[in-house]
Amino acid sequence: MTIQTAPPDVSTGLLSILVVDDHVLVAETVAAALSSADDVRVKTVEDVDAAVAEIERSGRYDVVLLDYDVPGMNALQGLRRLIEANNGGVALFSGVANWRTVECAIEMGASGFFPKTLPLKTLGHAIRFVADGEVYLPVEYVRHMNKGDGAELGLKPREMRVLAFLGQGMQNKEIGRELGIEEVIVKMDVKSICRKLDARNRTQAVLAAQKHGLL
């Protein structure tokens, strides 16, 4: 579905939005709601590759709403690709992403996190907030982060990031590549995480982290 028939043009003063979501009903509903405003033009695509191609064809979008589960995401690698392709302005749009994933996304340069439970009116305001160069985070996220980040369990900041990637099912080599550290260091971090969470292996560590509200 394409609400917009022409490429985004900054000279028109229109707010250009790209929705990347393979759930067609969700994408069409969001696109239709956002397009009800006279100054908004929306385009939808179903995966990361199509989003990159669209940006290369039409130019930068003011805001890209990226669903966490679309094909091509490869954990958060798809987010990184789109941030680079669109020169920022990419926000995670999901109903399943956990708080640690959101934190990693923000650290990677995401312009915010839009839960799919947001009322459409709020979503519209949040999108304009991001289009103005700000980072949007829901109140629930701020409250969650204020509760603590695992320090009470002795987890260090990098261990928390490794734990978040473990929660996404990533292997040590992939985590090392993502964090820019050697695989052996990741293995040491995983061992430390398991000890601090009283877990025998990475699977148990993820389950323990979920129990403590860390994932």
C-alpha positions in Angstrom: 0.0 0.0 0.0 1.3 3.5 -0.8 -0.5 6.5 0.5 2.1 8.7 -1.1 2.5 8.6 -4.9 5.4 11.1 -5.2 8.8 11.1 -3.6 9.2 13.1 -0.4 10.1 16.7 -1.3 11.4 19.0 1.5 10.5 22.0 -0.6 6.8 21.2 -0.2 6.9 21.4 3.5 5.3 18.0 3.8 6.2 15.6 6.6 7.4 12.4 5.0 7.0 9.1 6.9 8.2 5.7 5.9 6.5 2.8 7.7 8.5 -0.5 7.6 6.2 -3.3 8.7 5.3 -6.6 7.2 1.9 -6.8 9.0 -0.1 -5.2 6.2 -3.2 -4.4 8.3 -1.1 -2.6 10.9 0.9 -0.7 8.3 -2.2 0.3 6.3 -4.0 1.4 9.4 -1.1 3.5 10.7 -0.5 5.0 7.2 -4.2 5.9 6.7 -4.4 7.5 10.2 -1.2 9.6 9.7 -2.2 10.6 6.2 -5.4 12.2 7.4 -3.3 15.3 8.2 -3.0 17.6 5.2 0.8 18.1 5.7 1.7 14.4 6.0 2.7 11.9 3.2 3.2 8.2 4.1 4.8 5.3 2.3 4.8 1.7 3.5 7.3 -1.2 2.8 7.5 -4.7 4.2 11.2 -5.2 4.9 14.6 -3.6 5.5 15.9 -4.1 2.0 12.8 -2.5 0.5 13.2 0.4 3.0 16.8 1.0 2.1 15.9 0.9 -1.6 13.0 3.3 -1.1 15.3 5.8 0.7 17.9 5.5 -2.0 15.2 6.2 -4.7 13.2 8.9 -3.0 15.6 10.6 -0.6 15.6 11.0 3.1 12.4 10.6 5.1 11.6 12.8 8.1 10.7 9.8 10.1 11.1 6.0 9.6 9.0 3.8 11.7 10.8 0.4 11.8 9.0 -2.6 13.2 11.3 -4.8 15.2 10.3 -8.1 13.6 10.4 -7.3 9.9 12.6 -9.4 7.5 16.1 -8.1 7.3 16.3 -6.9 10.9 18.9 -9.5 11.9 18.7 -8.5 15.6 19.3 -4.7 15.3 21.5 -4.7 12.3 18.6 -3.6 10.1 18.2 -0.6 12.4 21.8 0.3 11.9 21.4 0.0 8.1 18.4 2.3 8.0 19.9 4.9 10.3 22.9 5.1 7.9 20.7 5.1 4.8 18.3 7.8 6.1 20.9 9.8 8.0 19.0 9.3 11.3 15.3 9.8 12.0 14.6 6.1 12.5 12.4 5.0 15.4 11.7 1.5 16.6 8.0 0.6 16.3 7.1 -2.5 18.1 4.8 -4.4 20.4 7.3 -7.0 21.4 10.7 -5.3 21.9 11.9 -5.5 25.5 13.4 -2.6 27.4 16.9 -3.8 27.0 16.4 -4.0 23.2 15.0 -0.4 23.3 18.1 0.8 25.2 20.4 -0.9 22.7 18.5 0.7 19.9 18.8 4.2 21.4 22.5 3.6 22.0 22.9 2.7 18.3 21.3 6.0 17.3 17.6 5.3 17.1 15.4 8.4 17.3 13.0 6.8 19.8 10.7 3.9 20.6 7.1 3.9 19.7 5.1 1.0 21.3 2.3 -0.3 19.1 0.0 0.3 22.0 0.3 4.1 21.6 -3.0 5.9 20.7 -2.9 7.1 17.1 -3.1 10.7 18.2 -0.1 10.3 20.5 1.8 8.5 17.8 1.2 11.5 15.5 2.6 13.9 18.1 5.6 11.6 18.8 6.4 11.4 15.1 6.5 15.2 14.8 8.7 15.3 17.9 11.2 13.0 16.2 10.9 15.0 12.9 12.0 18.1 14.8 15.3 16.2 15.7 14.3 15.0 19.2 14.3 11.5 20.7 10.9 10.1 21.8 10.6 7.6 24.6 7.3 6.6 26.3 6.8 7.4 30.0 6.8 3.7 30.8 10.4 3.4 29.5 11.6 6.3 31.6 10.0 4.8 34.7 11.5 1.4 33.9 15.0 2.8 33.6 14.6 4.7 36.9 14.0 1.4 38.7 17.5 0.3 38.1 19.6 -1.3 35.3 20.9 -4.4 37.0 23.5 -2.7 39.2 21.8 -4.2 42.2 22.8 -7.6 40.9 26.3 -6.5 40.2 26.0 -6.4 36.5 28.2 -3.9 34.7 27.0 -1.7 31.8 28.7 -3.8 29.1 27.4 -7.0 30.7 23.9 -5.5 30.5 24.4 -4.9 26.8 25.7 -8.4 26.3 22.7 -9.7 28.2 20.3 -7.8 25.9 21.9 -9.4 22.9 21.7 -12.9 24.6 18.0 -12.2 24.9 17.8 -11.7 21.2 19.5 -15.1 20.6 22.7 -13.7 19.3 25.9 -15.8 19.5 29.1 -14.7 21.1 30.8 -13.9 17.8 27.8 -11.8 16.7 27.8 -9.9 20.0 31.5 -9.2 19.8 31.1 -7.8 16.3 28.2 -5.6 17.5 30.1 -4.3 20.5 33.4 -4.1 18.8 35.2 -6.4 21.2 36.9 -9.8 20.9 34.8 -13.0 21.2 36.9 -14.2 24.1 35.8 -11.0 26.1 32.2 -11.8 25.3 32.7 -15.3 26.6 34.1 -13.9 29.8 31.1 -11.5 30.1 28.7 -14.3 29.6 30.4 -16.4 32.3 30.2 -13.4 34.7 26.6 -12.8 33.9 25.7 -16.4 34.6 27.5 -16.3 37.9 25.8 -13.1 39.0 22.4 -14.4 38.0 23.0 -17.8 39.5 22.5 -19.4 36.1 24.2 -22.5 34.6 24.1 -21.4 31.0 23.1 -18.5 28.8 19.5 -19.8 28.4 19.0 -19.8 32.2 20.7 -16.4 32.4 18.1 -15.0 29.9 15.2 -16.6 31.9 16.7 -15.2 35.2 17.1 -11.7 33.6 13.4 -11.8 32.5 12.4 -12.8 36.0 14.3 -9.8 37.4 12.7 -7.5 34.8 16.0 -6.8 33.0 14.7 -8.1 29.7 
